[in-house]
Amino acid sequence: MAEEAVLGYLEKNEEISDSGIFAEEKGISHDEIVNIIKSLNGFRLVDAQDIKRERWVLTHEGDMYAEHGSPEVQLFLAVPPEGTTREELQ
């Protein structure tokens, strides 16, 4: 099914610019699409180019810092304008 989808699409279009989007649109797993493209490329039926994308996301700790500030900022904000003792702050 994946091979037919790839070859059928390429008969009418010049390229598949994003295999992830293509897989999603066709309802086929991305890994299966990638395997078919690599196989067709190995047989020199299509030209393929690997495109690597990185995605950065915050960790749970990063989410907390983004929402409440770093521990240093939280400490700074906990000190009232008139000041406080270390004992009171703790």
C-alpha positions as CSV (number, residue, x, y, z in Angstrom):
1,M,0.0,0.0,0.0
2,A,2.8,2.5,0.9
3,E,4.8,1.7,-2.2
4,E,1.7,2.3,-4.4
5,A,1.0,5.5,-2.6
6,V,4.5,6.8,-3.1
7,L,4.8,5.8,-6.7
8,G,1.3,6.9,-7.6
9,Y,1.9,10.3,-6.1
10,L,5.3,10.7,-7.9
11,E,3.6,9.8,-11.2
12,K,1.6,13.0,-10.9
13,N,3.9,15.2,-8.8
14,E,7.6,16.1,-9.0
15,E,8.5,15.3,-5.4
16,I,7.4,14.5,-1.9
17,S,8.7,17.5,-0.1
18,D,8.0,16.2,3.5
19,S,7.6,12.5,4.1
20,G,6.0,13.1,7.5
21,I,3.2,15.2,6.1
22,F,2.8,12.8,3.2
23,A,2.5,9.8,5.6
24,E,-0.1,11.7,7.7
25,E,-2.2,12.7,4.7
26,K,-2.2,9.1,3.4
27,G,-2.8,7.5,6.8
28,I,0.4,5.4,6.6
29,S,3.1,5.3,9.3
30,H,6.0,7.5,8.6
31,D,8.5,4.7,9.2
32,E,6.8,2.7,6.5
33,I,7.0,5.6,4.0
34,V,10.6,6.2,4.9
35,N,11.4,2.5,4.4
36,I,9.7,2.4,1.0
37,I,11.5,5.6,-0.1
38,K,14.8,4.1,0.9
39,S,14.1,0.9,-0.9
40,L,13.0,2.7,-4.1
41,N,16.1,4.9,-3.8
42,G,18.3,1.7,-3.4
43,F,16.9,0.4,-6.7
44,R,17.5,3.8,-8.2
45,L,13.8,4.3,-9.0
46,V,13.7,7.6,-7.1
47,D,16.2,10.1,-5.8
48,A,15.9,10.7,-2.1
49,Q,17.5,13.2,0.3
50,D,17.6,12.9,4.1
51,I,16.3,16.0,5.8
52,K,17.0,16.2,9.6
53,R,15.0,18.3,11.8
54,E,15.6,19.1,15.5
55,R,12.9,20.0,17.9
56,W,13.6,21.4,21.3
57,V,11.0,21.3,24.1
58,L,11.1,22.3,27.7
59,T,11.5,19.6,30.4
60,H,9.1,19.6,33.3
61,E,11.6,21.7,35.3
62,G,11.9,24.1,32.3
63,D,8.1,24.5,32.3
64,M,8.1,25.3,36.0
65,Y,10.9,27.9,35.5
66,A,9.0,29.5,32.6
67,E,5.8,29.7,34.7
68,H,7.3,30.7,38.0
69,G,10.8,31.9,37.3
70,S,14.1,30.3,38.3
71,P,14.8,29.5,42.0
72,E,17.0,32.6,42.1
73,V,14.2,34.8,40.7
74,Q,11.7,33.3,43.1
75,L,14.1,34.0,46.0
76,F,14.6,37.6,44.8
77,L,10.9,38.2,44.5
78,A,10.3,36.7,48.0
79,V,12.3,39.5,49.6
80,P,10.1,42.5,50.5
81,P,11.3,46.0,49.6
82,E,12.1,46.8,53.2
83,G,14.3,43.6,53.4
84,T,14.2,40.6,55.7
85,T,16.4,38.4,57.7
86,R,17.7,35.1,56.4
87,E,15.7,33.3,59.1
88,E,12.4,34.9,58.1
89,L,13.1,34.2,54.4
90,Q,13.7,30.5,55.0
